[in-house]
Amino acid sequence: MPAPILPLIEAATHWPARGALIGLDLGTKTVGVAVSDPDRRLATGVTTIQRKAFKADAAQLIGIAAERAVVGFVLGLPINMDGSEGPRAQSTRAFARNFSQLTQLAIALWDERLSTAAVERELIGMDMSRARRAEVIDEHAAIFILQGALDRLSKKL
């Protein structure tokens, strides 16, 4: 049975009260990966995966999830500023549908509007070179996405 794909608060009802979550920033060429602590207070960067083929990418993500004992996934959903969904959001939903066939863990979709732009500004503020920013932007965007979701979850009680 495929894993459920739900908005964050609904997905959280499928996760145990405690356990790490994995956050993903899906790009066309890379996937930024972040993970939370088991108490879901802090997101930390893990890696940036160079995308190859879906099965290879998914296998890497499932491997990371297993080694870090995560209990759920948070995917950044790139919604347009007007609230509509364009091709990137449709691509993320397709990835989630395909990925849900390979895991039992509930998948949350979290609005990631402006996450990459916010991270880019932060890295520029740190006086990071353009080349170095290109290396770390997706991982940092995944941290930004996951931390936003963690912050929202902490307020749901």
N, C-alpha and C positions, 0 to 999 in steps of 0.2 A: 504494500500500500504506500503510495507516495506521501512524503511529508507535507503537512499543511503549509500554505503560503498565505500569510495574513499581515494586516497592519500590526505595528509593534505591540500595542497594548493587548490585542487579541492573541498574538503569538505568545506573549508572556504567560498566558494561562496554560500553555502546553509545556512550559519549561518548569523544572523543579525550582523551588524557592532559592536554592543556592547552586552555583556552578558557573563556570566561565562561558562567555559568549564570544563568538568570532565575528568580526566586522569586515565587510568586503566593499572596496571601491572598484567597481567593474569598469575598466576602460577598454578601448578597442584593441590596444596592444599589450596592456598590462592589467594585473589585478593587485591592488593594494590590500594587504592583510594586516589586521590588528586583532588583539585578543584582550579580554578583560580578566581581572582577577576573579576568583570564585565568588566573592561578595558583590561583584558587579559595581565597583566604585571607580575603577581607573582603567582606561584603555591604553594599551601599549602596542607599539608597532612590532610586527613580526618580520615581514618580508614584502617584496614586490615580485610577483610571478610574471615572467614574460609569457604572454599567451601564445599557445601553439594550436592545439586542437581541443575541443570541448572535453573529450574523455581524459586527455592528459592533464588539463587544467583542473578538472573536477577531482581526479585521483590525487593530485597534489594537495588540494584543499581538504579533502577527506582525511588524508594523512596528517596534515597539520592539526585538524580538529581532533583526531584520535590521540595524537601524542600529547595534546594539551587538555584532554578530557573535557572538551566543550559540550554544552548541553543544547546549544541553539546557534542559529546564524542570523546576522543582521546585514541585509543588503541595502546599500544606498540606492534609492530610486531617484534618478535625475528628472525631477518635475520642472517644467518651464515656469518662469516667473508669474505667468497668468494662471497657473494651476493646471494647465493642460499637459498631456503627455505626448512627447514627440518620439522620434525614432530611437533615441538612446534609452528612453523609459521602456519602450516596447522590447528592445533588445534585452534589457535587464529582466523584464518579466519572462521572456522566453528562456533566458539562462536559468531563472528560478524554477520554471516548470520542468526543464530538463534535469536540473540538479536535484529537484525533489524526488525524482525517480531513483536516486542513488543514496539517499539518506532517510533516516527515520526522524531526524531532528527538525523541529518546526523552524520555518524560515520567515523572518520578519522583514517587511519592506519599510524603509525609513526615508522620509523626504530629505534628500541631500542637497537641496537648492543652495547654490553658492559655496559649497564646501571646498571645492578646489580653488576658487577665487580667494576665499578666506585664508586657506593654507598658503597659497602663493604670496599673499600680502605678508603673512607672518614670516615666511622664509626670507623674503626680501628684507623685511625689518631686521632679521638676524644677519644681514649682509652676506647671505649665502650666494655663491656664484650661480650663474644660470645653469651650468653643466651639473653642479651638485644638486640644485633644485630639481632638475629633470630626473635625477636618480631616485630622489626620496619623496617626490610630490604625491604619488599614489599611496604609498604607505602612510604618509601623514594625513592624507584625505581619509583613509580608512580609520585612522585614530579619531579624527574629527567626527566622522559619521558615528562610530561606535560610542564615543564619549557623549555625543548628543542624545543617543538612544538611552544610554545608561542614566544620564541626568533626567530624562523624561520618565524612565521607569522608577526612579527614586521618588518622584513626585506623585506617583499614581495612588499611593496609599492614603 
